[in-house]
Amino acid sequence: MRDETIGGSRETSTPCWTREQAAGIKRSDATVAPIVYPPEQETDDDVHIWDTWLLRNRDGSIAEIDGYRVIFSLSASKELLPGKRHDVATIRYFYSEDGKTWTCGGPVFDGDAFGSRQWAGSALYDDDGTVYVYYTAAGYRDEAELSYQQRIAVGAGGAVTTDADGLSVDGPWSHEILLEPDGEFYEREEQSRGMIYTFRDPWFFEDPATGETCLLFEANTPVSESDNPYDCDAVHEEFNGSVGLAVSTTGDPTDWELQEPLLESVATNQELERPHMIVRDGSYYLFVSSHKHTFAPGLEGHDALYGFVADSLRGEFEPLNGSGLVATNPASAPFQTYSWLAYPHSEELLVSSFFNYYDLRGLSLDDVAGLPPVEQQRRFGGTLAPTLRIELDGAETRILGALEHGHLP
């Protein structure tokens, strides 16, 4: 397939989100979410939470254990300035019987995980009841200065138990680094020339058509200054986000081999965060989150959920709604939510996210960082956002409305 990039084209086996497609991004009634206001009750009184994912069965359905559902969230103390939360991120779990009120069970790991902090991932409740928590190991244990090395890891061997007092997710956990970038399909940190380096956000997925066991993840495509098959200029080639793929040929949730990416966005976007897949009526829907500032120069994107559809896992992904834009924030509140996660519910899609920065009144996020600490705290939500309801019709989507904060049916 041809990749229409700046200055020419190339032959590639990997589908590309092109500049021409992304140039069509535009807010519309179908893609703009309602304004979000602070909830009466936050998800947790003690910690801010942001990137969140559900405990799922091997087939992708939501796990339910004795009437409980479980979510995992990145978390940090509310006493910390919001902009510093990524430097100390800890994965906590929460459980609920009604999908509305969530009880915090505490940190998942007891200081034994890889990395100086842990970033987003996914969680598998396997057929035998074993829990696997996939995560991004950011930096290294006990490092004197924070580094941004990223590796894909797993905590394996956990179990879920319930009693009269609620639910518990416990180890012992066996931690393992599963994947590191190879420098060929996926850029290593020392190869990076872009604003942000990524190799993170593992997402477990089993292909219902073939039974193939997969991990999706966020990465960057290596683009050499001396050997650039993308035929784009030096400014744009630094924007090189991709959705990576690893496969377990045995079905073992801890045994993975890197394969070619599912989607690239060289010259279009630097950061395709938290990739995840839904299969409906034989079509494969790939979703990512991305920021306004990670689009290459000359493109006007938004902080938003973007989506693509193909007829198979390795098919020719085309952007939903022509441009890829599925759900974004209103122009008057451009950063009110982020880190969207779509999952099927009856005939609709439900999309969770977290309540991010609000009441900015025209301030940029850089402006917020310069505000007094109390004002930075006041403008950060740090809790589950209202859940969006989305209609999915082939390659078209439409926002139908929203449920309450943190309502995950």
LUMPALUM-335696 format. One record per atom (N, C-alpha, C): x, y, z; residue in one letter. Coordinates in pm, whole numbers, plus 50000, padded with zeros to 5 digits. Layout:
<atoms>
XYZA
...
</atoms>
This chain:
<atoms>
500854988150000M
500005000050000M
500895012350000M
500385023149950R
501175035349939R
500945044150060R
502035050150105D
501995059750214D
502235073550156D
501185081650151E
501315094950092E
501935104250196E
503255105950190T
503965114650283T
504505126750210T
505055135950287I
505575148250230I
506685145050130I
506575150350011G
507665149549915G
507695136749834G
506805127049861G
506845114849784G
506065103749849G
506425091149817S
505695079749870S
506655068149883S
506205057749952R
507025045949968R
506135033749967R
506715022249942E
505995009649952E
506215003850091E
505164999650156T
505284994250291T
504194984050315T
504494974450400S
503484964550436S
502654969150555S
503044980350616T
502344985350734T
501394996550696T
500114995750735P
499195006850708P
499685019650774P
499375030950713C
499835043850763C
498665053350782C
498705060550892W
497815072050913W
498495083850848W
497975088350738T
498685098050656T
498335112450694T
499195121450650R
498935135750670R
497645139950600R
497415134350483E
496205137950410E
494955134250489E
494965122350551Q
493825118350632Q
493675127050755Q
494785129150827A
494735136950951A
494395151550926A
494635156550806A
494285170350774A
492785172650779A
491995161850777G
490545163050783G
489985163450924G
490845163251026I
490365163551165I
489625176651191I
488395175451240K
487575187251267K
486515183651369K
486355192151468R
485285189851566R
483915190351497R
483005181851543S
481645181551489S
480715176851599S
479415177751574D
478435173051672D
478625158251702D
479135150751605A
479295136351622A
480505132651707A
481465142051722T
482735138551786T
483045146451912T
482255156551946V
482555164952062V
481765160052184V
482485157252291A
481865152452415A
481225164052491A
480275161052578P
479675171452661P
480695177452758P
480435189652802I
481245195952905I
481195187553033I
482345186253099V
482435178553223V
482595188053341V
481825185553445Y
481925193153569Y
482395184053681Y
482985189453786P
483455180953896P
482325172553955P
482615160153990P
481575151454049P
481315154954194P
480165150754245E
479885152454387E
480825144054472E
481165132054422Q
482055123154494Q
483105117754398Q
484395119754431E
485455114554346E
485645099554367E
486345093354274T
486575078954283T
487295075154412T
488255083454454D
488995080854577D
489335094154644D
489305094354776D
489545106654851D
491025109754870D
491885099754855D
493295101454892D
494245102554774D
493865096854660V
494785096554547V
494125101954422V
494925108454339H
494525111554203H
494695098954120H
493765096454028I
493915085353934I
493775090653793I
494445083853700W
494325087753560W
494195075253474W
495175071453393D
494985060153300D
494395048053372D
493285042753317T
492525032253383T
492195021253284T
492215008653331W
491824997453245W
491094987053327W
490304979053259L
489454968753321L
490174955353325L
489884947553427L
490304933553429L
489424926053330L
490064919653233R
489324913053124R
489684898353115R
488744890653061N
488984876553030N
489824875452904N
490274863452876R
491134861152759R
490434865152629R
489104863652623D
488374867252501D
488054882152493D
488534889952590G
488334904352587G
487134909152666G
486254900152708S
485094904152786S
485524908352926S
484694916452991I
484994921253124I
484844909853224I
485864907953306A
485834897353407A
484874901353519A
484094891853566E
483214893853681E
483454882353777E
483884885653899I
484224875653999I
483304877354118I
482414867654137D
481454868054248D
480694881254253D
480334886154133G
479544898354125G
480344911254122G
481674910354129Y
482534922354128Y
483224924053993Y
483414936553956R
484304940053846R
485494947753904R
486614947253832V
487864952953882V
488444962353777V
488924973953822I
489684982853735I
491054985253798I
492004988953713F
493344992653756F
493615006853707F
494245014953790S
494495028853754S
495895033053796S
496505041753717L
497695048753763L
497265058553871L
498085059953975S
497665067854090S
498855074854154S
498545085654224A
499545093154302A
498805100954409A
499495104054516S
498895111454626S
498335124754579S
497185128554635K
496595141454601K
497425153154653K
498345150554742E
499205161254793E
500255165354690E
500485156754590L
501495159454489L
500925168554381L
501745177654327L
501295185754215L
500965176754096L
499865179554026P
499435170753917P
500515168053814P
501325178153781G
502355176353680G
503465167053720G
503575163753849K
504625154853899K
504145140353914K
502885137853887R
502325124653918R
502975113453838R
503385116353713H
503985105753630H
505315100853687H
505945109053769D
507265105453824D
507165095553939D
505975093453992V
505815084354107V
504645074854087V
504195073253964A
502965065753936A
502995051653993A
501925048054062T
501745034754119T
500415029254069T
500375016454037I
499135010153992I
498335005654113I
497115010854125R
496165006454227R
494984999454162R
494294991054239Y
493094984654187Y
491874989054267Y
490724988854200F
489454992654259F
488434982154217F
487424980154299Y
486394970254265Y
485014975954293Y
484014970154223S
482654975254233S
481654964254203S
480514964654269E
479424955554237E
478444961554138E
478324974754136D
477334981154049D
477954988853933D
479284989353924G
479934996753818G
479845011753834G
479415016253951K
479285030653976K
480155035154093K
480085027854202T
480835031154323T
482025021654333T
483225027454341W
484445019454338W
485175020354471W
485615008854520T
486375007954645T
487835005254612T
488725013154672C
490145011254646C
490674999554728C
491334990054659G
491934978754728G
493384981054763G
493964992354712G
495354995454742G
496264992854625G
497564994754644P
498544992054537P
498524977254497P
498714974754368V
498744960854320V
500044954054362V
501164961054346F
502474955454374F
503054961554501F
503914953854569D
504524958254694D
505994961954674D
506254971054582G
507624975654563G
508524966154489G
507964955254434D
508774945254367D
508724946454215D
507984956254164A
507844957754020A
509104963953959A
509274961853830F
510374968053758F
510094982853739F
511164990853725G
511035005153701G
511005013053830G
511365025953817S
511235034953933S
509795038953953S
508975037053850R
507525038753858R
506915030653745R
505615028353752Q
504945019953654Q
503895028253580Q
503885026853449W
502885033653366W
501905023553310W
501025027953222A
499815020653188A
500065007253119A
499024998953125G
499074985753065G
497694979753051G
497564967053086S
496294959953079S
496344948453178S
495224941653196A
495154930853296A
494314919353243A
494864907353255L
494214895153208L
493814886353326L
492554882053326Y
492064871853419Y
491954859053338Y
492964850553348D
493064839053258D
492064828253296D
491974818353208D
490954807953224D
491084800153355D
492314799253407D
492514791853532D
492444800953655D
492054813753635G
491944823053747G
493204830853778G
494284828353705T
495534835853726T
495404849853670T
495934859553744V
495914873453700V
497294877253647V
497294883753530Y
498514889253471Y
498304904253455Y
499154912253519V
499074926753506V
500244931353421V
499934935453298Y
500954940653208Y
501124955453236Y
502374960153236Y
502614974153267Y
503874978953196Y
504054992053196T
505254998253143T
506225000753257T
507394994753251A
508444997453350A
509195009853304A
508935020953372A
509555033853337A
510755036253427A
511915038353368G
513135040053446G
513575026853509G
514405027953613Y
514955016353680Y
514795017753830Y
514705006553898R
514595006654044R
515755014354107R
515425022354205D
516455029154287D
517375038254207D
516935043354092E
517795052254016E
517895065854087E
519085071754082A
519315084554151A
518595095954081A
518555095653947E
517815105453870E
516815098053782E
515625104053766L
514595097653685L
515065096553540L
514985084653486S
515235082553344S
513915078953278S
513915078853146Y
512675076553073Y
512775064252983Y
513695055253019Q
513745042352952Q
512415035252977Q
511895028652874Q
510605021852886Q
510725007552834Q
510234998352915R
510214984252878R
508834978552914R
508434968452843I
507124962252867I
507324950452960I
506564950553069A
506754940853176A
505414934653215A
505514924153298V
504304917853351V
504544913853495V
503494914953574G
503424908553705G
502474896753689G
502984884653698A
502194872553673A
501994864853802A
500904857353808G
500684848253921G
499754853554027G
499104864854003G
498174870354102G
496874862554108G
496104865454210A
494814858754228A
493804868654284A
492534866454249V
491434874554302V
490664866054402V
490454871454520T
489654864754622T
488564874254670T
487454868554714T
486364876554768T
485914870554900T
485394879354986D
484794874955111D
483724885055149D
483244884355272A
482174893155316A
482584907755317A
483894910355321D
484384924255326D
484664930255189D
484634922055083G
484884927454950G
485794918654868G
486664924754792L
487524917654696L
488974921654718L
489874912154687S
491304914654701S
492044908854581S
493004916454529V
493924911554426V
495294910254491V
495814898054500D
497054895554574D
498024887354492D
499314888554528G
500374880354471G
500444867054543G
501624860654545P
502904866654502P
502984868354351P
503664879054310W
503824882254170W
505214878254123W
505254873054003S
506514870253937S
506694880553827S
507664889753844H
507844900653749H
508874896953643H
508584901053522E
509464897753409E
509404908953306E
510564912853252I
510604921853137I
510294913353014I
509244916952943L
508784908952830L
509364913652697L
509414926752678L
509794932152548L
510594944952564L
511604946452478E
512354958752464E
512454961852315E
512584974552278P
512634977952135P
513844971852067P
513644968051940D
514694961051866D
515544970351779D
515154983051766G
515914992351684G
515634991251536G
514864981151495E
514544979251353E
513084982551327E
512174974851389F
510754978151381F
510404989451478F
511094989551593Y
510724998751701Y
511945006251751Y
511815019251758E
512915028051791E
513395026151935E
514715025551950R
515315025952083R
515455040452127R
515605042452258E
515685056152309E
516845063852247E
517985057152227E
519145064152172E
518955067752025E
517985061851958Q
517685065351820Q
516735077151808Q
516055080451917S
514965090051912S
515465104151885S
514805111051794R
515065125151768R
513815133551790R
512715127151832G
511455134151849G
511295140151987G
510185146852007M
509905153552134M
509635143752247M
509135131952212I
508725122052312I
509175108352261I
509715100352351Y
510095086652317Y
509075077152378Y
508655066952303T
507635057852356T
507965043252325T
507785034852425F
507725020252409F
506965015352532F
505625015552523R
504825013952645R
503405009752613R
502595008952719D
501145006752712D
500764993052653D
501254981952709P
500904968752656P
499424965552674P
498834959752570W
497404956652571W
497214942352521W
496724933452610F
496494919452575F
495284918352483F
495444910252377F
494344908452281F
494454894652219F
493334887452214E
493294874452147E
492354875552028E
492874872551911D
492124874051786D
491014863451781D
489744867551779P
488664857651780P
488604849351652P
489144854551543A
489094847351416A
490124836251409A
491294838451468T
492394828951453T
492854822851585T
492464828751697G
492954824351828G
494344829351860G
494934837451773E
496294842451793E
496344851551916E
497344849452001T
497504856952124T
498484868352101T
498054880752132C
498814892552092C
498974902352208C
500004910452198L
500154922652277L
500274934252180L
499414944252196L
499564956852126L
500294966452218L
501014976052161F
501704985852244F
502004998252161F
502345008952230E
502715021552166E
504225021852145E
504635026852028A
506075027451998A
506335038551897A
507575038951849N
507985048151743N
508725040351635N
508535044451512T
509205038151398T
510565044651376T
511655036951371P
512965042951344P
513005049551206P
513465061951202V
513655069051076V
515055075051080V
515955069950999S
517345074250999S
517515086850916S
518345096050964E
518635108250889E
519345104950758E
520165094550758S
520945091050640S
520195081750545S
519205074450598D
518475064750516D
516995066050550D
516295074350475N
514905077850507N
513975073150395N
513435060950406P
512535055950302P
511185063050301P
510925071250402Y
509635077950411Y
509585090550325Y
510755094850277D
510825105950183D
510085118250235D
510305121450363C
509735133550421C
510865141750481C
510615154650504D
511695163250549D
512025160850696D
513155166450741A
513685163550873A
512755168050984A
511995178650962V
511075183451065V
509965173451089V
509415167950981H
508255159250994H
508635144851030H
509825140350991E
510185126451016E
510375123651164E
510525134051246E
510655132051390E
509325128251454E
508235129751383F
506915125851432F
506625112051375F
506865101751455N
506975088151401N
506285077751488N
505115080951541G
504405071451627G
503955058951554G
503825048151629S
503335035651571S
502595027551677S
501795018051629V
501155008151715V
501854994951692V
502564990151794G
503354978051781G
502564965451807G
503174954251769L
502554941051786L
503594930951828L
503244922951929A
504004911051965A
503044899351970A
503554887351941V
502704875451933V
503274864552021V
502394857452090S
502764845352163S
502334833252081S
503284826252023T
502944814951936T
502374803252015T
502644802852145T
502154791952230T
500884795652307T
500534808452307G
499414813052388G
499804816052531G
501074814052566D
501574817052699D
501574832152720D
500894837252823P
500804851852843P
502114858552881P
503204850752894T
504494856652929T
505554854352823T
505184849152706D
506154845352602D
505804852652473D
506634862652434W
506264871452324W
507404873452226W
507044875252098E
507994878351993E
507514890851918E
508424900251897L
508074912451824L
507764909451679L
506764916351626Q
506444915851485Q
506314930151431Q
506054931251301E
505914944451240E
504744952051303E
504814965351301P
503704973251357P
502394970851282P
501294973751353L
499974973251291L
499654986251218L
500224997251268L
499915010351213L
501085019751239L
501405028051140E
502435038251157E
501845052051129E
502505062351183S
502035075951159S
503215085351135S
504225080351060V
505405088551031V
504975100950953V
505475112450997A
505165125650942A
503785130750981A
503065122951065T
501715126851105T
501625129251255T
502035119551336N
501855120851481N
502945113151554N
503395118551664Q
504495112851742Q
504035102351842Q
502795103151888E
502415095652007E
501025089551991E
500955076351973L
499695069051962L
499525060952090L
498935067252191E
498925061652325E
497815051352345E
498125042052436R
497175032152485R
496365025352374R
497035019352275P
496305012552168P
495505000652222P
494294999052172H
493484987552209H
492524984052095H
492024971752096M
491314966351981M
489944960852024M
488944963251938I
487604957451953I
487244950951821I
486644939051827V
486164932351706V
484644932051709V
484034937051603R
482564937051594R
482164934151450R
481274924351433D
480744920651301D
481854918151200D
482934911851246G
484024908351158G
484984919651127G
484734931451183S
485634942851161S
486494945051285S
487734949251263Y
488714951251370Y
488894966351390Y
488534971051509Y
488594985251541Y
489764987751635Y
490694995951588L
491894999451665L
491745013751715L
491895015751845F
491745028951905F
493045033251972F
493325046351965V
494475052252034V
494065065852088V
494795070552188S
494645084252236S
495845092352189S
495615105052161S
496745113552122S
496455128052159S
497525136052156H
497475150052200H
497535159752083H
497055171552106K
497165182352009K
498625185051974K
499495185352077H
500875189552053H
501755178751992H
501245166451975T
502065155851916T
501825154051767T
500945162151709F
500795162051563F
501935169751499F
502355165151383A
503455171551311A
503045185551266A
504025194251246P
503725207851199P
502865207751073P
501915217051069G
501005217850956G
499715210350975G
499605202651084L
498365195351114L
497755200751242L
496425201551245E
495705206651361E
494855195451420E
495435187951513G
494685177651583G
494235182651719G
493605173551795H
493115176851929H
493525165852026H
493495168852155D
493515158252254D
492245150052233D
492395137452195A
491205130252149A
491445115252141A
490335108052129L
490335093752094L
490255092851942L
491185085151884Y
491205083051741Y
491015068151713Y
490415064851597G
490125050951567G
490315047551421G
490535034451396F
490795029351263F
490095015751250F
489775011851128V
489074999251107V
489704991550991V
489744978251008A
490254969350904A
489424956550907A
489644947950808D
488874935450802D
489604923950870D
490804926650926S
491534916350998S
492564923251086S
493214915451173L
494194921151265L
495304928351191L
495764922651082R
496844928551004R
496324934550873R
495084938850876G
494474944450756G
494894958750730G
494324964450627E
494644978150586E
493774987850666E
494274992250779F
493495000950866F
493245014450801F
491965018350802E
491545031350752E
490955039350867E
491165052350870P
490675060350982P
489145061150987P
488595060051106L
487155061851124L
486795076351095L
485605078251045N
485085091651014N
485985099350917N
486775091950839G
487625098150739G
488955103050790G
488965109250909S
490185115050964S
490785107051078S
489965098551142G
490385091151260G
489765096451388G
489255108751387L
488715114751509L
487415107951549L
487365103051675V
486185096351729V
485545104551840V
486335109251935A
485795116952048A
486835126752097A
486435139252114T
487335149352164T
486605158752259T
487355167352323N
486795176852418N
486285189252345N
485345196552406P
484885209052344P
486035219152331P
485925228152235A
486955238352215A
487115247052338A
486025248852415S
486085257152536S
486725250052654S
486895236852644A
487505228852752A
488375218052689A
489455221852619P
490185212452533P
490935201452605P
491135202852738F
491915192852812F
491105186652926F
489775186852916Q
488935182653028Q
489015167653054Q
489275159652952T
489425145152971T
490555140052882T
491085128252919Y
492125121952837Y
492195107152870Y
492985099752790S
493265085452808S
491985077352799S
491425077052679W
490145070452655W
490335055352635W
489345047952679L
489345033352664L
487955029052619L
487855023252499A
486575019052443A
486345004152465A
485105000752497Y
484754986552505Y
483294984852466Y
482934973152410P
481554971052363P
480584969052478P
479384974552461H
478314972952558H
477004972952482H
476344961252477S
475114959752400S
475394963952256S
474604973052200E
474794977252061E
475714989252049E
476214994452161E
477025006552161E
478465003552199E
479285013852193L
480585013852259L
480485022952380L
481115018952490L
481295027752603L
482755031752609L
483005044252646V
484365049552645V
484645056352778V
485565050652856S
485965056652982S
487175065752959S
487395074653054S
488575083453051S
488735089153191S
489715098153209F
489835104553339F
489605119553325F
489125125453434F
488845139753441F
490185146853459F
490575154453358N
491905160153351N
491875174853397N
492365184053318Y
492395198253356Y
491135205353308Y
490545213353396Y
489315220353363Y
489365234653420Y
488365242453382D
488285256453426D
489575263953395D
490105261853276L
491365268353239L
491145282553185L
489965284953129R
489615298353080R
490685303952987R
491085295552892G
492055299852792G
493495297252826G
493795292952948L
495175289952986L
495665277452913L
496925277452875S
497545265352822S
498015256752939S
498415244252910L
498945235853017L
500275241053067L
501045247552980D
502265254153027D
501945265453124D
500865272753096D
500435283353188D
500055277653323D
499375266253322V
498935260053448V
500135256553534V
501205251553473A
502395247653549A
503025259453622A
502735271653578G
503285283353644G
502375289353750G
501205283453770L
500275288353870L
500705284254010L
500225291154114P
500485286554251P
499985272254270P
500645264454357P
500265250454376P
498785248254402P
498165256854484V
496755254854516V
495885256254392V
496285264954298E
495525266754176E
495755255154079E
496965249754077Q
497215237953994Q
496345226254042Q
496275224454173Q
495465213654229Q
493985215854198Q
493535228154210R
492115230854192R
491655227754049R
492525229653954R
492145228053815R
492365213853762R
492805204753845F
493035191053801F
491975181753861F
491325173853775G
490275164853821G
490825152753894G
491655144753825G
492285133253887G
491325122653935G
490235120753861T
489245110653897T
488605105653768T
487795095153776L
487155089953656L
486185100153599L
486185101453467A
485315110753397A
483985103953365A
483005111653320P
481775105353268P
482095095853153P
481385084853147T
481595074853042T
480775078552919T
481435079552805L
480755083052681L
480045070952621L
478905073652559R
478175063752479R
478385067152332R
478855057352256I
479175059852116I
478485049652026I
477855054651923E
477285046151820E
478365042751718E
478445030051682L
479425025351585L
478695019151468L
478915024851349D
478235020351228D
479255019451116D
479835007551099G
480855005750997G
482065014251027G
482375023650937A
483525032450955A
483125046051009A
481885047251060E
481385059951113E
481035058251261E
481235068751338T
480855068651479T
480135081551513T
479405081151625R
478695093051673R
478535092051824R
478855102951896I
478635103452040I
477145105052066I
476605096152150L
475175096252182L
474865103452312L
475865104852397G
475665111052529G
476685105552627G
476435107352754A
477385103052856A
476655098052979A
477265088353047L
476815083653176L
477485092053284L
477305088353409E
477895095953520E
479405093453529E
480075101653608H
481495099453638H
481715085053686H
482655078153621G
483055065053670G
482035054053658G
480955056353584H
479955045853565H
480405036853451H
480845024753485L
481325015053387L
480455002653393L
479345002553319P
478424991053321P
479094978353270P
</atoms>
